[in-house]
Amino acid sequence: MTGPGCHKKHTPIVSEAQRRFFYAVKEGKVSAPGLSKAEINRHLREAKGKKLVARVGKKLRKIYR
């Protein structure tokens, strides 16, 4: 989420692969130094209940950047 104190552009979770990555970071299996726990939880809360594609292809990645 973006706000007055944010420096980075917010990019939502758009695929199941990304959702799995965020859960792995949350559980401590993978490290992501640029993400805080609060930010990870916000992303996962936003993607909850959405139907996501399995993976995002190279052509579609440009749209989401």
ChimeraX attribute file (.defattr): number of C-alpha atoms within 10 A of each C-alpha:
attribute: neighborCount
match mode: 1-to-1
recipient: residues
	/A:1	12
	/A:2	10
	/A:3	9
	/A:4	5
	/A:5	6
	/A:6	9
	/A:7	8
	/A:8	9
	/A:9	10
	/A:10	12
	/A:11	11
	/A:12	16
	/A:13	19
	/A:14	18
	/A:15	16
	/A:16	17
	/A:17	14
	/A:18	17
	/A:19	20
	/A:20	12
	/A:21	16
	/A:22	22
	/A:23	15
	/A:24	14
	/A:25	18
	/A:26	19
	/A:27	10
	/A:28	10
	/A:29	10
	/A:30	12
	/A:31	13
	/A:32	14
	/A:33	7
	/A:34	6
	/A:35	12
	/A:36	12
	/A:37	11
	/A:38	10
	/A:39	12
	/A:40	16
	/A:41	14
	/A:42	14
	/A:43	18
	/A:44	19
	/A:45	10
	/A:46	12
	/A:47	17
	/A:48	12
	/A:49	8
	/A:50	11
	/A:51	10
	/A:52	16
	/A:53	11
	/A:54	12
	/A:55	13
	/A:56	16
	/A:57	9
	/A:58	8
	/A:59	8
	/A:60	10
	/A:61	11
	/A:62	9
	/A:63	7
	/A:64	11
	/A:65	9
